[in-house]
């Protein structure tokens, strides 16, 4: 979906975040980060990154466990979440504690 219409995907993600009432947990100059928690355990379940920069970025979040990018398929286990230039990515927790 992101390859076909990145702007539409970005709009969809931002609207979903807005409707869910999610607030940013941290923000850099070019990457917006939102942490979505599991309602029952209140533990982080998803990390949403929105990179407005024309360069790839990486955001360090001190989470343990393994995470996988929904669109990229990238796996993160060191807390450094990459996001491609001018795009958005959602990382889903595969396993671990936080």
Number of C-alpha atoms within 10 A of each C-alpha: 8 14 9 8 9 14 14 12 17 18 11 12 18 16 12 12 17 11 9 10 9 14 12 13 10 12 13 9 8 15 23 17 22 19 20 21 14 11 9 6 8 10 13 16 18 20 20 22 25 23 24 17 15 11 12 14 19 14 17 10 13 10 17 15 15 17 25 21 20 13 13 15 12 14 17 20 16 14 16 14 23 20 25 18 16 18 21 24 26 24 25 19 22 14 13 11 10 12
